[in-house]
Every structure is written in structure tokens, then in C-alpha cells.
Amino acid sequence: MNQSVMKALKIVELFREGAQELSLKEISNQAKMPKPTAYRLLTTLEQNGYLNKTKETEHDVKYQLGLKFLELGNLVSDRLEVRGIALPYMEKLAKEINEVIHLVIVNQNEATYIEKVESSRALRLNTRIGRSVPLYIGSGPKLLLAFLTSERQEAIINQSELISTHHPINKEQLKEEVKQIQKNGYAYSIGEQDEDTTGISYPIYNFQQKVVAALAVSGLSSHFEGINLELIKQETAKTAAEISQKLGYQSADQD
């Protein structure tokens, strides 16, 4: 493991003990590292927003935690909030349509499954809570991709190689599919993560009108046909809207 990273984390951990402010000398002593090493790491942490320099004298420097931790903490809080709010709605939806329900979020340049409700059918999908997949495979990940900024979309799609388990990925077709998802307001996929399965996903919005998660329904492709497909789409869209409202989202027709 990278020793510099470990030392930097050790410094950050010192602030967990309730210390609002620590000096270079205190950090050096408590972290048991030479002052020059501590100062170099502190400077890097400060430059990246993780620490703020509060006082500087001829003999010492003092630091406190920076706003970057508040930003990251809010991100974690948002994810926990959407998961906690969504779960009862997901359970209700699973009872109504008897398919597997997932909650998916963007995690850097991947999609991560943060909640899952099974159906009563004898079906086991290649998904689990905590699993991350590329943002271009499956209805949930692709829906999230469609609502990223155009710059992030381009960076992800234009990677040197797009890896897929079942089907080769054509970048131009993927770009067109992203546009279609934006237009339709939902994503649809067949056999992209598990063979003979279909997925359909709708966006969940927060109070800032931003897409924070995808509500994804997955099951055997034979279930996603005709009247049953229309029922799945209708109930999933309704559930995603209910979760969004709980997160403070107001659509244009509610204003």
C-alpha cells in the first residue's frame, strides 16, 4: 500500500479525536513522523481542500479540517438518504410486479448497486448490493450515463476500450441510445448483464432537480412483453416519481 497515502490518512485521523485545530508540531508528534514529512503531506492536503491553514507564525503552523470533507460527507448523506427513502417503495413495487428491483447510483465513472429487492420467482441475477459495473451496460447504468453532463458522457464513451460480457459495444450506437434515453425519460436493455433478461429504469430526482439514482427493474425477457411490459413501465415510473417527491423534487407541472 502507498506509504504516503497511509501517512496522509494518519494525519487526517488525528482530527477524529475532537481536535478542532492542530499545529504542525502536534501533528508531527502524534503521527510520529518528522516535521518535514508532516509539512509536505499537510501542504498537499491543504492544496486539495482537505485541510485549511488557520494560523502561521515564525515557529509553527496550525490546521483544521477543510470543506472538502463537508462536501464528501454530504454526498454520502445523500446516498444514504435516497437508499433509506427508496427501500419501502421498492418493496411495494416488487410485490406489485414480482420482478427484481434495484437502486443504482453513479460512483465516479461506474454505476454501483446500493439496494436490491428480490422477486419471488426462481431467478438469480448477476447483481448484488455494492457491485459496480460500467455506466454503459444495463438499463440502470445507461440511464445514469444519459443524465451526466455531455463532457462526462464523452469522456466515458470515448475510452479506448468499452468492455462488455455479452455483446460488443459500438460507440456511435451507444451515443444514439443515450440521446434516445434522454428523449424517452427511461432506459431499456436486453441481455446486457444477464442473458435472457430485460431491464427497464427510470430516474430518481432530488430537490435540486438532479438525477441522483436509477430505479431499475429486471427479470426474464419473457415477462417484459405486451400488457405486462406496459404495467411494469407504468408502476416503475410511478414509483420513481414517488421517491423523487420524497426527496423534495417538484416537477414542472407541480410548480
C-alpha positions in Angstrom: 0.0 0.0 0.0 1.2 3.5 -0.8 3.1 4.8 2.3 2.4 8.5 1.5 -1.3 7.8 1.3 -1.2 5.9 4.6 0.7 8.7 6.3 -1.7 11.3 5.0 -4.7 9.3 6.2 -3.0 9.0 9.6 -2.8 12.8 9.8 -6.5 13.2 8.9 -7.4 10.6 11.6 -5.9 12.8 14.2 -8.8 15.2 13.8 -11.3 12.5 14.7 -10.3 12.8 18.4 -12.3 16.0 18.7 -9.4 18.4 18.0 -10.7 21.4 16.1 -7.2 22.6 15.4 -3.7 21.1 15.4 -0.3 22.6 14.9 2.5 21.2 12.8 4.4 20.3 15.9 1.4 18.4 17.4 0.7 16.6 14.2 4.4 15.6 13.9 4.5 14.3 17.4 1.1 12.5 17.4 1.6 10.9 14.0 5.2 10.0 14.9 6.7 11.4 11.7 9.5 14.0 11.1 8.3 17.6 10.7 9.4 18.0 7.1 7.4 14.8 6.1 4.4 16.0 8.0 4.6 19.5 6.5 4.9 18.1 2.9 1.7 16.0 3.5 -0.1 18.8 5.1 0.6 21.1 2.2 -0.8 18.5 -0.2 -3.9 18.1 1.8 -4.3 21.8 2.1 -3.9 22.4 -1.7 -6.7 19.8 -2.3 -9.1 21.3 0.1 -8.9 18.6 2.8 -7.2 20.9 5.4 -7.2 24.7 6.0 -4.3 26.6 7.3 -5.7 28.6 10.2 -2.6 30.2 11.7 1.0 30.6 10.6 3.8 32.0 12.7 7.6 32.0 12.5 7.7 28.9 14.7 4.6 26.9 13.9 1.5 26.4 11.6 -2.0 25.3 12.6 -4.6 23.4 10.6 -8.2 22.4 10.7 -10.3 20.1 8.5 -11.3 21.7 5.2 -14.7 22.0 3.5 -13.9 19.1 1.2 -14.9 16.7 4.0 -18.2 18.5 4.3 -18.7 18.1 0.6 -17.9 14.4 0.7 -20.0 13.9 3.8 -23.0 15.5 2.1 -22.5 13.1 -0.8 -22.5 10.1 1.5 -25.5 11.5 3.4 -27.4 12.0 0.1 -26.8 8.4 -0.9 -27.9 7.0 2.5 -31.0 9.2 2.3 -32.1 8.0 -1.1 -31.5 4.4 -0.1 -33.5 4.7 3.1 -36.3 6.6 1.5 -36.4 4.3 -1.6 -36.4 0.9 0.1 -40.1 0.7 1.2 -41.2 1.9 -2.2 -39.0 -0.7 -3.9 -40.5 -3.4 -1.7 -44.0 -2.3 -2.6 -43.1 -2.3 -6.3 -41.6 -5.7 -6.1 -44.9 -7.1 -4.6 -46.9 -5.4 -7.4 -44.9 -6.6 -10.4 -42.9 -9.5 -8.9 -39.6 -8.6 -10.5 -36.2 -7.8 -9.1 -35.9 -4.1 -8.1 -32.5 -2.3 -8.0 -31.4 1.1 -6.9 -28.3 2.3 -8.8 -26.1 5.4 -8.4 -23.1 6.9 -10.1 -19.9 6.1 -8.4 -17.0 8.0 -10.1 -17.1 6.5 -13.6 -19.1 3.5 -12.7 -22.6 2.6 -11.6 -23.0 1.0 -8.2 -26.0 -1.0 -6.9 -26.8 0.3 -3.4 -30.1 -1.6 -2.8 -31.9 -4.6 -4.1 -35.3 -6.3 -3.6 -35.7 -9.8 -4.9 -38.8 -11.2 -6.6 -40.5 -14.5 -5.5 -39.5 -16.1 -8.9 -36.7 -18.6 -9.1 -34.4 -16.1 -10.7 -30.9 -15.1 -9.7 -29.3 -12.1 -11.4 -25.6 -11.2 -11.5 -26.2 -8.2 -9.3 -25.6 -7.6 -5.6 -25.5 -4.6 -3.3 -22.2 -2.9 -3.6 -21.4 -4.3 -7.1 -20.1 -1.7 -9.6 -20.4 -2.0 -13.4 -19.5 0.3 -16.3 -22.0 3.1 -17.0 -22.7 1.7 -20.4 -24.0 -1.8 -19.5 -27.6 -2.3 -18.4 -30.6 -0.1 -18.2 -29.8 1.5 -14.8 -26.2 2.4 -15.6 -27.1 3.7 -19.0 -29.9 5.8 -17.6 -27.4 7.4 -15.2 -25.0 7.9 -18.1 -27.7 9.7 -20.1 -28.2 12.3 -17.3 -24.5 13.1 -16.8 -23.0 16.3 -18.4 -22.1 16.0 -22.0 -18.4 16.3 -21.1 -18.5 13.3 -18.7 -20.5 11.3 -21.2 -17.9 11.9 -23.9 -15.1 11.0 -21.6 -16.7 7.7 -20.6 -17.9 6.7 -24.1 -14.7 7.7 -25.8 -12.5 5.4 -23.6 -10.1 3.4 -25.7 -12.0 0.2 -25.0 -15.5 -0.4 -23.8 -15.7 -3.8 -22.0 -18.9 -5.9 -22.3 -19.6 -9.5 -21.2 -22.3 -10.5 -23.7 -22.4 -8.0 -26.6 -19.8 -5.9 -28.4 -20.4 -2.2 -27.9 -20.5 0.3 -30.8 -19.7 3.8 -29.5 -21.8 5.6 -32.1 -24.8 3.4 -31.4 -24.2 4.0 -27.6 -24.3 7.8 -28.2 -27.6 7.4 -30.1 -29.0 5.3 -27.4 -28.1 7.9 -24.8 -29.9 10.5 -26.8 -33.0 8.2 -27.0 -32.9 7.7 -23.2 -32.9 11.4 -22.7 -35.8 11.8 -25.0 -37.9 9.0 -23.6 -37.1 9.6 -20.0 -36.3 5.9 -19.3 -33.8 3.2 -20.3 -34.4 -0.3 -21.7 -31.9 -3.1 -22.1 -32.0 -6.8 -23.2 -29.4 -9.3 -22.1 -26.7 -6.9 -21.3 -25.7 -8.1 -17.8 -27.6 -11.5 -17.7 -28.7 -13.5 -20.7 -32.4 -13.8 -21.4 -33.2 -10.9 -19.1 -34.6 -7.5 -19.7 -34.1 -4.3 -17.6 -36.1 -1.1 -17.5 -35.1 2.0 -15.5 -36.5 5.4 -14.5 -34.7 8.4 -13.0 -35.0 9.5 -9.4 -34.5 13.2 -8.8 -33.6 15.2 -5.8 -34.8 18.7 -4.6 -32.1 20.3 -6.9 -33.8 18.7 -9.9 -30.8 16.4 -10.4 -30.9 12.7 -11.1 -29.4 11.0 -8.1 -30.3 7.4 -8.8 -31.9 5.0 -11.2 -34.8 2.8 -10.2 -34.2 -0.4 -12.2 -36.5 -3.4 -12.7 -35.0 -6.7 -14.1 -36.4 -10.0 -15.0 -36.8 -12.7 -17.6 -37.3 -11.2 -21.0 -40.5 -13.3 -21.5 -42.1 -11.2 -18.7 -41.4 -7.9 -20.4 -43.9 -8.2 -23.2 -47.3 -6.8 -24.1 -49.7 -5.7 -21.3 -47.2 -6.8 -18.6 -44.5 -4.6 -20.1 -46.9 -1.6 -20.0 -47.7 -2.4 -16.4 -44.0 -2.6 -15.4 -43.3 0.7 -17.1 -46.3 2.4 -15.5 -45.7 1.2 -12.0 -41.9 1.8 -12.2 -42.3 5.3 -13.5 -44.9 6.0 -10.7 -42.6 4.6 -8.0 -39.6 6.6 -9.2 -41.8 9.8 -9.1 -43.0 9.0 -5.6 -39.4 8.5 -4.4 -38.4 11.8 -6.1 -41.2 13.6 -4.4 -40.0 12.3 -1.0 -36.5 13.7 -1.8 -38.1 17.1 -2.4 -38.3 17.1 -6.2 -41.0 19.1 -7.8 -41.8 18.6 -11.4 -42.7 21.5 -13.7 -46.4 20.7 -13.5 -46.3 20.9 -9.7 -45.0 24.5 -9.7 
